[in-house]
Amino acid sequence: MNIAVCVKRIPKTAEADIFIEKDGKDIKKDNLVFALNDWDGYAVREAVLLKEKYEGEVIVLTIGPEESKEVLTRCLAMGADRAVRIEAPSSSDGHLIAKILAQATKGQSFDLILTGVQAEDDGWGQVGVALAQLLGLPHASIVTHIEVENGKAKVRRELEGGIEELLEVKLPAVLTIQTGINEPKYVSLSAILDAEDKETKEVGLEEIGFTSKAPLDATIDQVSFPPTGKMAEILKGTPEEVVGQLTEIIKKKKG
């Protein structure tokens, strides 16, 4: 079983001081720590577990600058066999990224293509499903379990309200992986050093037959911090008293 996993290098912002660029279109990333996107890490781990069970090869792909080789090395240390870094376009959106990945993977004999459900930095969650559509492959999103049998993937996917759906997807297919599908494996320093000897190929957009002047479907006009201050008011009292308070608030809002 040959599996391709699409991964992304993202800035870690949870515990960092965030500042917005002067043009208002992005955050300043100069002093941020970058790492492998969490959802993608689960996808790589799942691909390696499937390889161990069914044999085959795991290839990881990323679109990004030279520094993206760091996350590819980590993926190789996790058990992937080969890595490919694709030149990043000057600007991009989720659909354009999917187009580049489709160009890079089409015509190759992958049984499965895995992506994370979404990326931590933008949270769009578009790339996996768009990639499936562009390649003309069946897909399932928010997958929490995978079994392969008789040319089909039996998957369990997460729905709203804690409900799960069971379905079969004919291979080859694209699956977007949810966190918690497996237990992450600790990656040792020695494994990372050994991974540096594995194959990492670097290709330009023209090498895969893609024009870097492709138009964007979506652009960011402005980013901003969430508003601060009092955002909610808790109404206390009996049901009748709460209704009276709510009525007065609505009257004031109407002016």
For each residue, the residues with C-beta under 8 A, 3 or more apart:
1: 50 51 54 55 56 111 112 148
2: 56 57 58 59 108 109 110 111 112
3: 47 50 51 56 57 58 59 110 111 112 113 114
4: 58 59 60 61 105 108 110 112 113 114
5: 40 43 44 47 58 59 60 61 75 80 113 114 115
6: 40 43 60 61 62 101 113 114 115 127 128 131
7: 36 37 40 41 43 44 60 61 62 71 72 75 116
8: 36 37 40 62 63 64 71 116 119 121
9: 34 35 36 37 62 64 67 68 70 71
10: 34 35 36 37 119 120 121
11: 16 27 29 32 33 34 121
12: 15 16 32 33 34 35 120
13: 16 18 27 32 120 121
14:
15: 12
16: 11 12 13 31 32 33
17:
18: 13 27 28 225
19: 27 28
20: 24 26 27 28 223 224 225
21: 24 25 26 27 28
22:
23: 26
24: 20 21 222 223 224
25: 21 220 221 222 223
26: 20 21 23 29 220 223
27: 11 13 18 19 20 21 223
28: 18 19 20 21 31 32
29: 11 26 32 34
30:
31: 16 28
32: 11 12 13 16 28 29
33: 11 12 16
34: 9 10 11 12 29 67 70 71
35: 9 10 12 71
36: 7 8 9 10 40 41 44 71 74 75
37: 7 8 9 10 40 41 116 119 120 121
38: 41 42 116 120 179
39: 42 43 115 116 117 118 119 120 177 178 179
40: 5 6 7 8 36 37 43 44 115 116 119 177
41: 7 36 37 38 44 45 78 116 184
42: 38 39 45 46 116 177 178 179 180 181 182 184
43: 5 6 7 39 40 46 47 114 115 116 177
44: 5 7 36 40 41 47 48 58 60 75 78 79 80 114
45: 41 42 48 49 78 79 182 183 184 185
46: 42 43 49 50 114 146 177 181 182
47: 3 5 43 44 50 51 58 80 112 114
48: 44 45 51 52 58 78 79 80
49: 45 46 52 53 182
50: 1 3 46 47 53 54 56 112 146 148
51: 1 3 47 48 54 55 56 57 58 79 81
52: 48 49 79
53: 49 50
54: 1 50 51 148
55: 1 51
56: 1 2 3 50 51 111
57: 2 3 51 81 82
58: 2 3 4 5 44 47 48 51 79 80 81 82
59: 2 3 4 5 80 81 82 83 84 110
60: 4 5 6 7 44 72 75 76 80 82 83 84
61: 4 5 6 7 83 84 85 86 101 104 105
62: 6 7 8 9 68 71 72 83 84 85 86
63: 8 68 85 86 87 88 89 92 97 100 101
64: 8 9 67 68 85 86 88
65: 68 88
66: 69 85
67: 9 34 64 70
68: 9 62 63 64 65 71 72 85 88
69: 66 72 73 83 85 200
70: 9 34 67 73 74
71: 7 8 9 34 35 36 62 68 74 75
72: 7 60 62 68 69 75 76 83 84 85 200
73: 69 70 76 77 83 192 195 196 200
74: 36 70 71 77 78 187 192 195
75: 5 7 36 44 60 71 72 78 80 83
76: 60 72 73 79 80 81 82 83 195 196 198 200
77: 73 74 187 188 191 192 194 195
78: 41 44 45 48 74 75 185 187 191
79: 44 45 48 51 52 58 76 185
80: 5 44 47 48 58 59 60 75 76 83 198
81: 51 57 58 59 76 198 199
82: 57 58 59 60 76 198 199 200 201
83: 59 60 61 62 69 72 73 75 76 80 198 199 200 201
84: 59 60 61 62 72 104 200 201 202 203
85: 61 62 63 64 66 68 69 72 200 201 202 203
86: 61 62 63 64 100 101 104 203 204 205 208
87: 63 202 203 204 205 212
88: 63 64 65 68 92
89: 63 92 96 100 205 212 214
90: 212
91: 216 219
92: 63 88 89 96 97 216
93: 96 97 216 217 218 219
94: 97 98 122 124 126 127 130 218
95: 98 99 126 130 216 217 218
96: 89 92 93 99 100 214 216 217
97: 63 92 93 94 100 101 127
98: 94 95 101 102 126 127 128 130 131 134
99: 95 96 102 103 130 134 210 214
100: 63 86 89 96 97 103 104 205 208 210
101: 6 61 63 86 97 98 104 105 127 131
102: 98 99 105 106 131 134 135
103: 99 100 106 208 209 210
104: 61 84 86 100 101 203 208 210
105: 4 61 101 102 108 110 113 131 135
106: 102 103 135
107:
108: 2 4 105
109: 2
110: 2 3 4 59 105 113 172
111: 1 2 3 56 148 171 172
112: 1 2 3 4 47 50 153 171 172 173 174 175
113: 3 4 5 6 105 110 131 132 135 137 172 173 174 175
114: 3 4 5 6 43 44 46 47 174 175 176 177
115: 5 6 39 40 43 127 128 131 174 175 176 177
116: 7 8 37 38 39 40 41 42 43 119 128 176 177
117: 39 125 128 141 142 176 177 178 179
118: 39 122 123 124 125
119: 8 10 37 39 40 116 122 123 124 127
120: 10 12 13 37 38 39 123
121: 8 10 11 13 37
122: 94 118 119
123: 118 119 120
124: 94 118 119 127
125: 117 118 128 129 141 176
126: 94 95 98 129 130
127: 6 94 97 98 101 115 119 124 130 131
128: 6 98 115 116 117 125 131 132 139 141 174 175 176
129: 125 126 132 133 139 141 174 176
130: 94 95 98 99 126 127 133 134
131: 6 98 101 102 105 113 115 127 128 134 135 174
132: 113 128 129 135 137 138 139 173 174
133: 129 130 136 139
134: 98 99 102 130 131
135: 102 105 106 113 131 132 174
136: 133
137: 113 132 172 173 174
138: 132 169 170 173 174
139: 128 129 132 133 169 173 174 175 176
140: 143 153 155 157 167 169 173 175 176
141: 117 125 128 129 157 175 176
142: 117 157 158 159 176 178
143: 140 146 155 156 157 158 175 176 177 178 181
144: 156 157 158 164 178 180 181
145: 155 156 181
146: 46 50 143 153 154 155 175 181
147: 153 154 155
148: 1 50 54 111 152 153 154 171
149: 152 154
150:
151: 170 171
152: 148 149 168 169 170 171
153: 112 140 146 147 148 168 169 171 173 175
154: 146 147 148 149 166 167 168
155: 140 143 145 146 147 166 167 168 169 175
156: 143 144 145 164 165 166
157: 140 141 142 143 144 164 165 167 178
158: 142 143 144 163 164 178
159: 142 163 164 165
160: 163
161:
162:
163: 158 159 160
164: 144 156 157 158 159
165: 156 157 159
166: 154 155 156
167: 140 154 155 157
168: 152 153 154 155
169: 138 139 140 152 153 155 173 175
170: 138 151 152 173
171: 111 112 148 151 152 153
172: 110 111 112 113 137
173: 112 113 132 137 138 139 140 153 169 170
174: 112 113 114 115 128 129 131 132 135 137 138 139
175: 112 113 114 115 128 139 140 141 143 146 153 155 169
176: 114 115 116 117 125 128 129 139 140 141 142 143
177: 39 40 42 43 46 114 115 116 117 143 181
178: 39 42 117 142 143 144 157 158 181
179: 38 39 42 117
180: 42 144
181: 42 46 143 144 145 146 177 178
182: 42 45 46 49
183: 45
184: 41 42 45
185: 45 78 79
186:
187: 74 77 78 191 192
188: 77 191 192
189: 192 193
190: 193 194
191: 77 78 187 188 194 195
192: 73 74 77 187 188 189 195 196
193: 189 190 196
194: 77 190 191 197 198
195: 73 74 76 77 191 192 198
196: 73 76 192 193
197: 194
198: 76 80 81 82 83 194 195
199: 81 82 83
200: 69 72 73 76 82 83 84 85
201: 82 83 84 85
202: 84 85 87
203: 84 85 86 87 104 207 208
204: 86 87 207 208
205: 86 87 89 100 208 210 211 212
206: 209 210 211 212
207: 203 204
208: 86 100 103 104 203 204 205
209: 103 206
210: 99 100 103 104 205 206 214
211: 205 206 214
212: 87 89 90 205 206
213:
214: 89 96 99 210 211
215:
216: 91 92 93 95 96 219
217: 93 95 96
218: 93 94 95
219: 91 93 216
220: 25 26 223
221: 25
222: 24 25
223: 20 24 25 26 27 220
224: 20 24
225: 18 20 228
226:
227: 231
228: 225
229:
230: 233
231: 227
232:
233: 230 249
234:
235: 242 245 246
236: 241 242
237: 240 241 242 245
238: 241 242
239: 242 243
240: 237 243 244
241: 236 237 238 244 245
242: 235 236 237 238 239 245 246
243: 239 240 246 247
244: 240 241 247 248
245: 235 237 241 242 248 249
246: 235 242 243 249 250
247: 243 244 250 251
248: 244 245 251 252
249: 233 245 246 252 253
250: 246 247 253 254
251: 247 248 254
252: 248 249 255
253: 249 250
254: 250 251
255: 252
